[in-house]
Amino acid sequence: MNTIINPVLRGFNPDPSILRVGEDYYIATSTFEWYPGVQIHHSRDLVHWRVAARPLDRPSQLDLIGNPDSGGVWAPALSYADGVFYLIYTDVKSRTGAFKDTPNYLATASSVEGPWSDPVHLNSSGFDPSLFHDEDGRKWLLNMIWDFRKGRNPFGGIVIQEYSAPKNRLVGPAVRIFAGTELGYTEGPHLYKRGGYYYLLTAEGGTKYEHAATLARSKFLFGPYEVHPDNPILTSLGRPELPLQKAGHASLAETPAGEWYMAHLCARPAAGRFCTLGRETALQRCRWDEDGWLRLERGDAGQGREREEGEEAGGSGASGPAVPRELVRAPDLPAYPFDPDPQRDDFDEPRLGVQWNTLRIPPSTDWLSLDERPGYLRLKGMESLSSKHRQSLIARRQQAFRCEAETEVEFEPAHFQQMAGLILYYDTEDYVYLRITHLEGAGRVLGIIRTKRGEYDELLEAEIPLPDTGPIRLKAAVERVSVRFFYTDPESDWKPVGQPVDILHLSDECAVPLRFTGTFIGLCAQDLDGTRKAADFDYFEYRELQGETDESSRSAMR
Ligand code: 6LW
């Protein structure tokens, strides 16, 4: 089936940077405090996508220890020139208050699969850096500039500075080329050259429900840039009925057939305005009109359409675009399906699969082993779920509103500071955790602990007693806005653990200031006594359940 069903990258995959090299399409997305840094998906038909690389996999490229929640890798930019892949990324070290510390780096590789170089630091003046390769061979770094000064718009516009490949550093002055529009929050710049024009595509409106994509153009690299007559060219603002909300932060790619596609950030609320899956990536087909302006292919209404006779340019800004999640006919590219992501992991391989991520630290034998007990994942308990340093935790993105996750664990704690189990995790302030521990007088027990907007709670009236030894199976059944936990031993039927638990606090919206990741489902172990008590996990299975609440019908994409 050669159709695109949006979002094409489901779950926490924001700030897409799309690139075509020959027949291959790549999309790089943000990963924040999660390791490895940057996900790069690959496709050949724009329908089927798989994770092809996660280039920042060692501390010399990315040291996230101590980074704040929703810090780390924001908005990467992937580009290609002269046989070299260029990956530009920010490692946000601080993001709240007046200041932001946003060092921007460049890593390169001759193949997207790597090996990727250690990075070079370019600048730190703001986030969302992007590299433009001009036709004359010169290369230019763009980024938004963060202006912390009193009374100033902190989104201080888009600046450009030349990057010298021979010197591997920026040279010359940094020049502001675009102040942004009245939508504000000008960020996410990408430059394209077409028909003698420089086209500057930016994200505006802020990455919430006012999000948008703005297009401006100039005959000259340094401007002045004129804004699209019907800007924004993409937004969901004012269209709460659109299944894809928060549409913005876009990038462009042209197919060999001369068709243009826009990759953009979007979000699907689980309920109300709460986005538990985080911000995702969608594709839209575009066209250039006779005046040389890009427009979304004509959809049901809105920004991509031609202005009606007498209609004011720019409109109210409230007419949402055609941001369909329905079918956008992909070009006549050969269908290029991949095997589906593994749903079950029996931990028989020597390395973790691409679905797995760790928090702020890469996997290492001092806390994680796949060979000390063959066929098991051994997690050695480390710091608490409040830690922004060294947590013994692996997790995969929740990518559907209805899903189940199941594991079997052998863990024999000796006291209450030792825990292990199955977790739904957004960040250190919000998670729900089905954990085994040990209580004085009760021995090994099972219970649910939750931190909701930073407030800790234990949800069962009484912890469930467990046999002192033996494997325990744990299951989480997620139904859009709640999770119900179950447990059993390998010989018995599943038994519920307490009542369904609300999970809407595991969302971008349930924090001030805004946060940017998404819900993960995973395995973890804590030993606050520092003795690194081990938990052995025999398998992990993640199953997506079809139904009205999860309109992404992955099966249709094969
Ligand atoms: C990203 C900015 C944005 O750097 O959110 O959606 C920030 N737009 O461009 C974090 O994802």
Boltz pocket constraint, residues with backbone or C-beta under 6 A from the ligand:
constraints:
  - pocket:
      binder: B
      contacts: [[A, 14], [A, 15], [A, 30], [A, 74], [A, 75], [A, 127], [A, 128], [A, 187], [A, 188], [A, 203], [A, 206], [A, 207], [A, 248], [A, 249], [A, 265], [A, 516]]
      max_distance: 6.0
